[in-house]
Amino acid sequence: MKVQIVARKLDLTDGMKDYVTKKLEKLDKFFDDDAEAKITMSVEKSRQKIEATIISKNTIYRVETVTSDMYVTMDKVIDDIERQIRKNKTRLEKRLKKGAFVDMGVTDVPVEEEAEFNIIKTKTFTTKPMSNEEAILQMNLLGHQFFVFKNAETQQNSIVYKRKDGDYGLIEIK
């Protein structure tokens, strides 16, 4: 697995890099060598935050964890990614490394798999051209966590969303 570690508002020591790399090796049993992991480590006041994104065979695994200790945060990130994989293992077996689930062992905590996805509502709507700021305002007025719109500048469908840290994100659909 290719690993990229990014530090924000944090001095990244060799010890931290080694710890992150060692912990990510635990996930090698699930992913082929072409998988890419991006780990973003940051400090916000006394909160130690790690955002981990792993891309493998067009599947994205993403976890964001905050604790008061960076090493504990990294442990929790690895546990959360493993939990995501185990929860969806029947759906992911074709995309993950062959034999990834053979050596699961008795020590693993059982995780209940979702039997099926229940779509209870379908909405169809036309997107209106607007600026990013207008879309955020509209999303906030509706009380939603995301909003789909046509970007007036690029003429492409886009999505704005509210992040856990209170900021906003923008997804541009091509």
C-alpha positions as CSV (number, residue, x, y, z in Angstrom):
1,M,0.0,0.0,0.0
2,K,1.3,3.5,-0.9
3,V,1.1,5.8,2.1
4,Q,1.0,9.6,2.1
5,I,1.1,11.3,5.5
6,V,0.2,15.0,5.8
7,A,0.6,17.0,9.0
8,R,-1.3,20.2,9.7
9,K,-0.4,22.4,12.7
10,L,1.8,19.5,13.9
11,D,5.5,18.6,13.8
12,L,5.5,15.1,12.3
13,T,8.3,13.1,14.0
14,D,9.9,10.0,12.6
15,G,8.4,8.1,15.5
16,M,4.9,9.1,14.4
17,K,5.6,8.2,10.8
18,D,6.9,4.8,11.8
19,Y,3.8,4.2,14.1
20,V,1.4,5.2,11.3
21,T,3.2,3.0,8.8
22,K,3.3,0.1,11.2
23,K,-0.4,0.4,12.0
24,L,-1.3,0.6,8.3
25,E,0.6,-2.6,7.6
26,K,-2.1,-4.3,9.7
27,L,-4.5,-3.5,6.8
28,D,-2.3,-5.0,4.1
29,K,-4.1,-8.3,4.4
30,F,-7.2,-6.6,3.0
31,F,-5.7,-4.5,0.2
32,D,-3.5,-5.2,-2.9
33,D,-0.3,-3.3,-3.4
34,D,-2.0,-0.8,-5.7
35,A,-4.1,0.6,-2.7
36,E,-3.3,4.2,-1.7
37,A,-3.7,5.6,1.8
38,K,-3.7,9.3,2.7
39,I,-3.4,10.1,6.4
40,T,-4.0,13.7,7.5
41,M,-2.9,14.4,11.1
42,S,-3.8,17.7,12.7
43,V,-4.1,19.4,16.1
44,E,-6.9,21.7,17.0
45,K,-6.5,23.0,20.6
46,S,-6.1,19.8,22.7
47,R,-7.8,17.6,20.1
48,Q,-5.7,15.2,18.1
49,K,-7.4,14.5,14.8
50,I,-6.6,12.0,12.0
51,E,-8.5,11.7,8.7
52,A,-7.7,8.5,6.9
53,T,-8.7,7.8,3.3
54,I,-7.9,4.6,1.5
55,I,-8.6,4.1,-2.1
56,S,-8.5,0.6,-3.5
57,K,-10.1,-0.7,-6.8
58,N,-12.4,2.3,-7.1
59,T,-13.7,1.9,-3.5
60,I,-13.0,4.6,-0.9
61,Y,-12.7,3.9,2.8
62,R,-12.7,7.0,5.0
63,V,-12.5,7.5,8.7
64,E,-12.1,10.7,10.8
65,T,-11.3,10.3,14.5
66,V,-10.5,12.8,17.3
67,T,-9.1,12.0,20.7
68,S,-6.7,13.7,23.1
69,D,-3.7,11.5,22.1
70,M,-2.4,11.1,18.5
71,Y,-1.3,7.5,19.0
72,V,-4.7,6.5,20.5
73,T,-6.4,8.3,17.6
74,M,-4.4,6.2,15.1
75,D,-5.4,3.0,16.8
76,K,-9.0,4.0,16.7
77,V,-8.7,4.9,13.0
78,I,-7.4,1.4,12.2
79,D,-10.1,-0.2,14.3
80,D,-12.8,1.8,12.5
81,I,-11.6,1.0,9.0
82,E,-11.4,-2.7,10.0
83,R,-15.0,-2.4,11.3
84,Q,-16.2,-0.9,8.0
85,I,-14.6,-3.7,6.1
86,R,-16.0,-6.4,8.3
87,K,-19.5,-4.9,8.4
88,N,-19.6,-5.0,4.6
89,K,-17.3,-8.0,4.0
90,T,-19.8,-9.9,1.8
91,R,-20.2,-6.9,-0.5
92,L,-16.4,-6.1,-0.5
93,E,-15.0,-9.6,-1.0
94,K,-14.7,-9.1,-4.7
95,R,-12.9,-5.8,-4.3
96,L,-10.5,-6.7,-1.5
97,K,-7.4,-8.9,-1.6
98,K,-8.2,-12.6,-2.1
99,G,-8.0,-14.5,1.2
100,A,-8.4,-11.4,3.2
101,F,-11.0,-12.9,5.5
102,V,-9.5,-16.4,5.8
103,D,-7.3,-15.7,8.9
104,M,-10.0,-13.7,10.8
105,G,-9.5,-15.8,13.9
106,V,-11.6,-16.2,17.0
107,T,-10.4,-13.1,18.7
108,D,-12.3,-10.8,16.3
109,V,-15.3,-9.0,17.7
110,P,-18.4,-10.0,15.7
111,V,-19.9,-7.1,13.7
112,E,-23.4,-7.3,12.4
113,E,-23.6,-7.0,8.7
114,E,-26.3,-5.0,7.0
115,A,-28.6,-7.5,5.2
116,E,-29.7,-5.0,2.6
117,F,-30.0,-1.3,1.9
118,N,-33.5,0.0,2.3
119,I,-34.2,3.0,0.1
120,I,-37.4,4.4,1.5
121,K,-37.7,7.6,-0.5
122,T,-36.6,8.8,-3.9
123,K,-36.5,12.4,-4.9
124,T,-36.2,14.0,-8.4
125,F,-35.4,17.6,-8.8
126,T,-33.9,20.0,-11.3
127,T,-30.7,21.8,-10.3
128,K,-30.6,25.6,-10.6
129,P,-27.5,27.6,-11.5
130,M,-26.2,29.4,-8.4
131,S,-22.9,30.3,-6.7
132,N,-21.3,28.2,-4.0
133,E,-22.3,30.8,-1.4
134,E,-26.0,30.7,-2.5
135,A,-26.0,26.9,-2.3
136,I,-24.6,27.0,1.2
137,L,-27.2,29.6,2.2
138,Q,-30.0,27.4,0.7
139,M,-28.7,24.3,2.4
140,N,-28.6,26.1,5.8
141,L,-32.1,27.5,5.2
142,L,-33.4,24.0,4.5
143,G,-31.5,22.6,7.5
144,H,-29.8,19.9,5.4
145,Q,-26.3,18.5,5.7
146,F,-25.8,18.7,1.9
147,F,-27.3,20.5,-1.2
148,V,-27.1,19.6,-4.9
149,F,-26.9,22.5,-7.4
150,K,-25.6,23.6,-10.7
151,N,-22.5,25.7,-10.3
152,A,-23.1,29.0,-12.1
153,E,-19.4,29.5,-12.9
154,T,-18.5,26.0,-14.1
155,Q,-22.0,24.9,-15.3
156,Q,-21.4,21.5,-13.6
157,N,-23.5,19.8,-11.1
158,S,-22.0,20.2,-7.6
159,I,-22.7,19.3,-4.0
160,V,-21.9,21.4,-1.0
161,Y,-21.9,19.8,2.4
162,K,-21.4,20.6,6.0
163,R,-18.3,19.0,7.6
164,K,-18.1,17.8,11.2
165,D,-15.6,20.6,12.0
166,G,-18.3,23.2,11.0
167,D,-16.7,24.2,7.7
168,Y,-18.1,23.4,4.3
169,G,-17.0,21.1,1.5
170,L,-17.6,21.2,-2.2
171,I,-17.9,18.2,-4.6
172,E,-17.8,19.0,-8.3
173,I,-19.3,16.3,-10.5
174,K,-17.8,15.9,-13.9
